[in-house]
Amino acid sequence: MVEFVEPSHPSAMKVGLFMWRISSNREWENITSELVTVGVHAVPAPILSDIEISPEGTREFSRFERSSKFDELRSVILTMQNRFDFTGTFRLIDRDLRFRDELLRVFSFLAQKRFDFACFSATPHGSVAFMFEKVFRWYRIPVLFFQPSLVGPQSLPRKSLVEPLKYSLSPAIRKKYSSELVTVASLAKESISRLEAGKGTAKVALQRERERSSRNFFGRMRAIQFFFSRLGKGLHYLSVNFSSHKDLPGWFTRPLEVFLEWSLRRSLSTAIRALPSDIPETRMKFALFALHYEPERCSIPEGYPFSSQIDAVIRARALLPEDIVLIVKEHFSQSAAALRGTLGRSPDTYQILESIPGVKFVGIGADTPGLVSRAECVFTLTGKVGIEAALKSTPVIYGGQPWWGEIPGSASLNSFDGTPELKDFLESSRSSRDEVFDWLSQQFADTLVPVLGDATVDRYTKRISPLPERFGELQLAVLAEVVSCFLDSEFPE
């Protein structure tokens, strides 16, 4: 556990709540020291369970509860809580109670301290981080976060999901870290080249390798060892399993947790394996909707205004001409042994969506690059498949708020009022591969910043690719500049 000591600060400094992914006290000290140079006092996010509910926090909760924002927040948080329900036993009545308990503690914490702004290392997507963000916005306190690009060690600074921060690296940083910036851009371009070749990013390649290794002899032995360890320890998030069953003994609930989690995995995996790998009518016109792995921030909240991919699929089908079939492809990670696909997808999803006329599913064995090349257009919420499609000059329609939302040959799903507008878009001239690649290169050089967001330097190096030796130093300098730019835009003198 990393422990923080909050130093005193001059009253002239701006005070910000920082929900930042770090690996050590030393890293936090480096961050706070760098931010002091731009007049910022950084306060770390609290452990919510340590916050006592206060009378003032209760009064503020009550004020918020009477606003329209309460029901909006409640709806999203109840969905986000699926990420804790490994056994299917986390009841709605208990989710509602947990939501109110956590929100009371958020208001109680903010009643103790006064903040000028909040900063998140990645798009707020955990239930607690999302609560903090929405409460800050309700108080009209500015929020800054970094949206990871997932194609390189960069992110897009944002004031909100619909408003990027207008920022450019200073000449001083460009000069001091010129070689590191070239390497960072090169890593992103390499990732794009992998996408263009149909190989996926380095992160996806790692996930595929982990999935293969989980099915060999040693992987199965590890699974057996994990199974027996869980019989003694239980699964993750024990506080939500069998919610309200207070008197069941551990010797009964722990094996049952393991069995129920296995049952959910098996049900979903069976449903996914039953999906065909090919389109039955090979000559028909079709559009492709490539689903994301869920649960993840790329769907909630970055899929805004959609909170469910199911709604986006229905919207796409409603807009498409009747002579174009909508092919929906499942993501290979949804049934991966090392991931948590059961927390984001019901095994009944495929049957229900295929009951809609003009919707057909293909499974994880389908040829995604081939489908992208042949499709009339490609739909996604925010997925990298949109970049892959644009590079193939296939029209792209995104439902959420991807960092690449202005890529040539793309449009927002929410920009179409009906089928005629969509047909006009599909019949318009298509962007070339070079136009798309040049646009991406410009983003890597001038728009995205070398801030990892949802990973530490060590974690990124181990799991994705090596980073320049001075990347950590570069990231700190850029963070300070971005925060300073953000504060200048929010508090002009």
TANOR-V284598 format. One record per residue. N is the residue number from 1. RES is the residue in one letter. SS is DSSP state (h for helix, s for strand, l for the rest). PSI is psi in degrees with one decimal (none if undefined). OMEGA is omega as a letter, one per 40 degrees, with the letter a starting at -180 (999 if undefined). Layout:
BEGIN
N|RES|SS|PSI|OMEGA + N|RES|SS|PSI|OMEGA
END
This chain:
BEGIN
1|M|l|126.1|i + 2|V|l|126.4|a + 3|E|l|142.8|a + 4|F|l|145.6|i + 5|V|l|120.9|a + 6|E|l|113.1|a + 7|P|l|162.3|i + 8|S|l|162.3|a + 9|H|l|151.2|i + 10|P|l|144.6|a + 11|S|l|-22.5|a + 12|A|l|-14.4|a + 13|M|l|149.1|i + 14|K|s|137.3|a + 15|V|s|124.0|a + 16|G|s|140.3|i + 17|L|s|123.6|a + 18|F|s|115.3|i + 19|M|s|93.9|a + 20|W|l|136.1|i + 21|R|l|117.3|a + 22|I|l|167.4|a + 23|S|l|-8.9|a + 24|S|l|162.5|i + 25|N|h|-39.1|a + 26|R|h|-40.1|i + 27|E|h|-42.0|i + 28|W|h|-40.2|i + 29|E|h|-40.2|i + 30|N|h|-40.7|i + 31|I|h|-48.5|a + 32|T|h|-37.9|i + 33|S|h|-41.4|i + 34|E|h|-38.5|a + 35|L|h|-29.3|i + 36|V|h|-32.9|a + 37|T|l|-18.2|i + 38|V|l|20.9|i + 39|G|l|34.2|a + 40|V|s|132.0|i + 41|H|s|115.1|a + 42|A|s|128.5|i + 43|V|s|128.0|a + 44|P|s|152.7|i + 45|A|l|144.5|a + 46|P|l|163.4|i + 47|I|l|114.2|a + 48|L|h|-35.8|a + 49|S|h|-17.7|i + 50|D|h|-11.4|a + 51|I|l|126.4|i + 52|E|l|137.8|i + 53|I|l|128.0|a + 54|S|l|161.4|i + 55|P|h|-41.8|a + 56|E|h|-39.9|i + 57|G|h|-37.4|i + 58|T|h|-41.5|i + 59|R|h|-40.9|i + 60|E|h|-38.7|i + 61|F|h|-45.7|a + 62|S|h|-39.2|i + 63|R|h|-44.9|a + 64|F|h|-38.9|a + 65|E|h|-26.3|a + 66|R|l|-1.8|i + 67|S|l|164.0|i + 68|S|h|-20.7|a + 69|K|h|-23.0|a + 70|F|h|-51.8|a + 71|D|h|-34.3|i + 72|E|h|-46.9|a + 73|L|h|-44.3|a + 74|R|h|-44.4|a + 75|S|h|-44.3|a + 76|V|h|-42.2|a + 77|I|h|-40.8|i + 78|L|h|-36.0|i + 79|T|h|-43.2|i + 80|M|h|-29.4|a + 81|Q|h|-9.6|i + 82|N|h|-26.7|a + 83|R|h|-12.6|i + 84|F|h|-8.9|a + 85|D|l|73.3|a + 86|F|l|-20.9|a + 87|T|l|-5.7|a + 88|G|l|23.2|a + 89|T|l|10.9|a + 90|F|l|97.9|a + 91|R|l|151.5|i + 92|L|h|-40.0|a + 93|I|h|-33.8|i + 94|D|h|-31.9|i + 95|R|h|-45.1|i + 96|D|h|-42.1|a + 97|L|h|-44.1|i + 98|R|h|-40.4|i + 99|F|h|-46.3|a + 100|R|h|-37.7|i + 101|D|h|-46.6|a + 102|E|h|-38.7|a + 103|L|h|-37.9|i + 104|L|h|-39.4|a + 105|R|h|-34.2|i + 106|V|h|-48.4|i + 107|F|h|-36.6|i + 108|S|h|-38.1|i + 109|F|h|-45.3|a + 110|L|h|-18.5|i + 111|A|h|-22.5|a + 112|Q|h|-30.0|a + 113|K|l|151.3|i + 114|R|l|124.0|a + 115|F|l|146.1|i + 116|D|l|-26.2|a + 117|F|s|172.8|i + 118|A|s|148.2|i + 119|C|s|129.7|a + 120|F|s|140.0|a + 121|S|l|-23.7|i + 122|A|l|170.6|i + 123|T|l|122.4|a + 124|P|l|116.6|a + 125|H|l|-16.0|i + 126|G|l|155.3|a + 127|S|h|-39.9|a + 128|V|h|-46.6|i + 129|A|h|-40.3|a + 130|F|h|-39.3|i + 131|M|h|-48.3|i + 132|F|h|-45.8|a + 133|E|h|-47.1|a + 134|K|h|-35.5|i + 135|V|h|-40.7|i + 136|F|h|-44.6|a + 137|R|h|-34.7|i + 138|W|h|-35.7|i + 139|Y|l|-0.7|a + 140|R|l|34.2|i + 141|I|l|129.2|a + 142|P|s|147.8|a + 143|V|s|137.1|i + 144|L|s|138.0|i + 145|F|s|167.5|a + 146|F|s|122.0|i + 147|Q|s|108.3|a + 148|P|s|141.9|a + 149|S|l|-28.1|a + 150|L|l|6.7|i + 151|V|l|2.9|i + 152|G|l|176.5|a + 153|P|l|58.0|a + 154|Q|l|165.6|i + 155|S|s|167.9|i + 156|L|s|118.2|i + 157|P|s|134.2|a + 158|R|s|145.2|i + 159|K|s|-27.5|i + 160|S|s|175.8|i + 161|L|l|-22.8|a + 162|V|l|6.6|a + 163|E|s|102.7|i + 164|P|s|154.6|i + 165|L|l|131.2|i + 166|K|l|105.2|a + 167|Y|l|142.5|i + 168|S|l|142.9|i + 169|L|l|139.8|i + 170|S|l|154.5|i + 171|P|h|-33.7|a + 172|A|h|-44.6|i + 173|I|h|-41.5|i + 174|R|h|-36.7|a + 175|K|h|-46.7|a + 176|K|h|-36.3|a + 177|Y|l|35.6|a + 178|S|h|-43.7|a + 179|S|h|-38.6|i + 180|E|h|-39.8|a + 181|L|h|-36.9|i + 182|V|h|-42.6|i + 183|T|h|-42.8|i + 184|V|h|-46.8|i + 185|A|h|-36.5|i + 186|S|h|-39.6|i + 187|L|h|-40.8|i + 188|A|h|-41.9|i + 189|K|h|-36.1|i + 190|E|h|-39.6|i + 191|S|h|-39.4|i + 192|I|h|-39.3|i + 193|S|h|-37.4|i + 194|R|h|-42.5|i + 195|L|h|-43.7|a + 196|E|h|-30.6|i + 197|A|l|1.0|i + 198|G|l|19.0|a + 199|K|l|-7.6|a + 200|G|l|173.1|i + 201|T|l|172.7|i + 202|A|h|-35.2|i + 203|K|h|-42.6|i + 204|V|h|-40.8|i + 205|A|h|-39.8|i + 206|L|h|-41.2|i + 207|Q|h|-39.6|i + 208|R|h|-39.4|i + 209|E|h|-41.0|i + 210|R|h|-37.6|i + 211|E|h|-41.3|i + 212|R|h|-43.4|a + 213|S|h|-26.1|i + 214|S|h|-15.9|a + 215|R|l|-2.1|i + 216|N|l|-177.7|a + 217|F|h|-47.5|a + 218|F|h|-35.8|i + 219|G|h|-39.8|i + 220|R|h|-33.9|i + 221|M|h|-39.6|i + 222|R|h|-37.5|i + 223|A|h|-40.6|i + 224|I|h|-42.4|i + 225|Q|h|-41.8|i + 226|F|h|-40.9|a + 227|F|h|-48.6|a + 228|F|h|-33.4|i + 229|S|h|-35.3|a + 230|R|h|-23.2|i + 231|L|h|-29.4|i + 232|G|h|-34.3|a + 233|K|h|-21.8|a + 234|G|l|-176.9|a + 235|L|l|-171.9|i + 236|H|l|160.7|i + 237|Y|l|56.8|a + 238|L|l|-26.1|a + 239|S|l|-18.5|a + 240|V|l|-17.9|i + 241|N|l|135.9|a + 242|F|l|45.2|a + 243|S|l|135.7|a + 244|S|l|-5.5|i + 245|H|l|84.2|a + 246|K|l|-20.6|a + 247|D|l|6.5|i + 248|L|l|130.9|a + 249|P|l|152.8|a + 250|G|h|-35.4|a + 251|W|h|-19.3|i + 252|F|h|-44.7|a + 253|T|h|-35.9|a + 254|R|h|-49.9|i + 255|P|h|-35.6|a + 256|L|h|-38.5|i + 257|E|h|-46.6|a + 258|V|h|-43.4|a + 259|F|h|-45.0|a + 260|L|h|-39.3|i + 261|E|h|-42.4|i + 262|W|h|-40.4|a + 263|S|h|-42.3|i + 264|L|h|-43.8|i + 265|R|h|-45.0|a + 266|R|h|-41.0|a + 267|S|h|-45.0|a + 268|L|h|-45.3|a + 269|S|h|-41.0|i + 270|T|h|-42.9|i + 271|A|h|-38.9|a + 272|I|h|-41.6|i + 273|R|h|-25.3|a + 274|A|l|-12.0|a + 275|L|l|140.6|a + 276|P|l|156.1|i + 277|S|l|-11.9|a + 278|D|l|155.8|i + 279|I|l|125.6|a + 280|P|l|-47.8|a + 281|E|l|97.0|a + 282|T|l|-18.0|a + 283|R|l|-4.9|a + 284|M|l|155.1|i + 285|K|l|138.1|a + 286|F|s|155.4|i + 287|A|s|151.9|a + 288|L|s|128.4|i + 289|F|s|109.4|a + 290|A|s|112.3|a + 291|L|l|151.0|i + 292|H|l|158.6|i + 293|Y|l|137.3|i + 294|E|l|149.0|e + 295|P|l|138.5|i + 296|E|l|162.4|a + 297|R|l|-22.2|a + 298|C|l|-20.8|i + 299|S|l|-51.3|i + 300|I|l|114.1|e + 301|P|l|-1.8|a + 302|E|l|-10.0|i + 303|G|l|1.2|a + 304|Y|l|134.9|e + 305|P|l|2.9|i + 306|F|l|137.8|i + 307|S|l|1.9|i + 308|S|l|133.2|i + 309|Q|h|-25.6|i + 310|I|h|-43.4|i + 311|D|h|-37.0|i + 312|A|h|-38.7|i + 313|V|h|-44.6|i + 314|I|h|-41.1|i + 315|R|h|-43.1|i + 316|A|h|-44.1|i + 317|R|h|-39.2|a + 318|A|h|-30.5|a + 319|L|h|-31.2|a + 320|L|l|145.0|i + 321|P|l|152.1|a + 322|E|l|-23.8|a + 323|D|l|1.5|i + 324|I|l|119.2|i + 325|V|s|141.7|i + 326|L|s|112.2|i + 327|I|s|121.4|i + 328|V|s|124.3|a + 329|K|s|131.4|i + 330|E|l|149.2|i + 331|H|l|138.4|a + 332|F|h|-29.9|a + 333|S|h|-16.2|a + 334|Q|h|-28.2|i + 335|S|h|12.1|a + 336|A|l|138.3|a + 337|A|l|-33.4|a + 338|A|l|-4.3|a + 339|L|l|-174.0|a + 340|R|l|48.4|a + 341|G|h|-26.9|a + 342|T|h|-20.1|a + 343|L|h|-10.9|a + 344|G|l|-2.9|a + 345|R|l|133.6|i + 346|S|l|143.9|i + 347|P|l|-14.9|i + 348|D|l|-5.5|a + 349|T|h|-45.2|a + 350|Y|h|-43.8|i + 351|Q|h|-42.0|a + 352|I|h|-44.3|a + 353|L|h|-35.1|i + 354|E|h|-12.4|i + 355|S|l|-12.3|i + 356|I|l|125.9|i + 357|P|l|133.8|i + 358|G|l|11.4|i + 359|V|s|128.0|i + 360|K|s|147.6|a + 361|F|s|147.3|i + 362|V|s|153.8|a + 363|G|l|-167.5|a + 364|I|l|-13.1|i + 365|G|l|-2.6|a + 366|A|l|152.5|a + 367|D|l|91.5|a + 368|T|h|-49.5|i + 369|P|h|-39.4|i + 370|G|h|-42.1|i + 371|L|h|-41.6|i + 372|V|h|-41.3|a + 373|S|h|-35.7|a + 374|R|h|-15.5|a + 375|A|l|150.3|i + 376|E|l|-33.6|i + 377|C|s|165.6|i + 378|V|s|128.2|i + 379|F|s|143.7|i + 380|T|s|159.5|i + 381|L|l|-64.4|i + 382|T|l|12.8|a + 383|G|l|157.4|i + 384|K|l|-16.7|i + 385|V|h|-24.4|i + 386|G|h|-40.2|i + 387|I|h|-44.7|i + 388|E|h|-42.7|a + 389|A|h|-43.2|a + 390|A|h|-38.4|i + 391|L|h|-21.8|i + 392|K|l|9.5|a + 393|S|l|26.2|i + 394|T|l|129.6|a + 395|P|s|140.0|a + 396|V|s|134.0|i + 397|I|s|118.1|a + 398|Y|s|143.1|a + 399|G|l|-23.2|a + 400|G|l|-138.1|a + 401|Q|l|66.2|i + 402|P|l|153.8|i + 403|W|l|-23.3|a + 404|W|l|24.4|a + 405|G|l|-16.3|i + 406|E|l|16.8|i + 407|I|l|139.2|i + 408|P|l|138.9|i + 409|G|l|16.4|a + 410|S|s|162.2|i + 411|A|s|156.6|i + 412|S|s|138.0|i + 413|L|h|-30.3|a + 414|N|h|-3.4|i + 415|S|h|-7.1|a + 416|F|l|125.0|i + 417|D|l|-23.4|a + 418|G|l|-176.0|a + 419|T|h|-40.4|a + 420|P|h|-41.5|i + 421|E|h|-39.5|i + 422|L|h|-40.7|i + 423|K|h|-40.3|i + 424|D|h|-41.7|i + 425|F|h|-43.1|a + 426|L|h|-27.5|a + 427|E|h|-4.4|a + 428|S|l|165.6|a + 429|S|l|145.9|a + 430|R|l|146.2|i + 431|S|l|148.8|i + 432|S|l|163.9|i + 433|R|h|-41.6|a + 434|D|h|-38.1|i + 435|E|h|-43.8|a + 436|V|h|-45.2|a + 437|F|h|-39.6|i + 438|D|h|-39.3|i + 439|W|h|-44.2|i + 440|L|h|-43.0|i + 441|S|h|-39.0|i + 442|Q|h|-38.5|i + 443|Q|h|-42.8|a + 444|F|h|-33.1|a + 445|A|h|-35.5|a + 446|D|h|-20.2|a + 447|T|h|-51.7|i + 448|L|l|150.4|a + 449|V|s|151.7|a + 450|P|l|67.3|i + 451|V|l|125.2|a + 452|L|l|-35.4|i + 453|G|l|-83.4|a + 454|D|l|21.1|i + 455|A|l|150.6|i + 456|T|l|165.8|i + 457|V|h|-45.0|a + 458|D|h|-44.9|a + 459|R|h|-43.6|a + 460|Y|h|-42.5|a + 461|T|h|-41.5|a + 462|K|h|-37.1|a + 463|R|h|-28.4|a + 464|I|l|-66.6|a + 465|S|l|156.4|i + 466|P|l|146.7|i + 467|L|l|159.3|i + 468|P|l|150.2|a + 469|E|l|-36.3|a + 470|R|l|19.8|a + 471|F|h|-42.1|i + 472|G|h|-41.4|i + 473|E|h|-42.9|i + 474|L|h|-44.3|a + 475|Q|h|-41.3|i + 476|L|h|-44.5|a + 477|A|h|-40.8|i + 478|V|h|-40.2|i + 479|L|h|-46.8|a + 480|A|h|-42.3|i + 481|E|h|-43.6|a + 482|V|h|-44.1|i + 483|V|h|-41.7|i + 484|S|h|-44.7|i + 485|C|h|-43.7|i + 486|F|h|-46.3|a + 487|L|h|-36.3|i + 488|D|h|-36.8|a + 489|S|h|-28.4|a + 490|E|h|-28.2|a + 491|F|l|64.2|a + 492|P|l|140.6|a + 493|E|l|none|999
END
